[in-house]
Amino acid sequence: IAALENNRIYMLAFTSGGEIEALMAGIRQAGKTADSLFEQITIACFGPYTKQCAEKYGLNVALVASDFSRADGFAEAISRYLKYQP
């Protein structure tokens, strides 16, 4: 949470809805709000279920792996995304 507050994180890559829920619970327990913490953060999701969970919390998902049957597919999607960012 401190790294998010200090703008030290460019991207969060979620592989499951449980990861998102755990992070959001930690943010709530710290007395913070997700809105301000995620303004400048790129959100990547392993697949459509994870994206759906992220959107449930109001997160703006920038990318979802089209091949979410394997971790390599997610890594490739992130690599392609980063390659075309300024």
Secondary structure by P-SEA (a helix, b strand, c coil): ccccccccccbbbbccaaaaaaaaaaaaaaccccccccccbbbbbccaaaaaaaaaacccccccccccccaaaaaaaaaaaaaacc
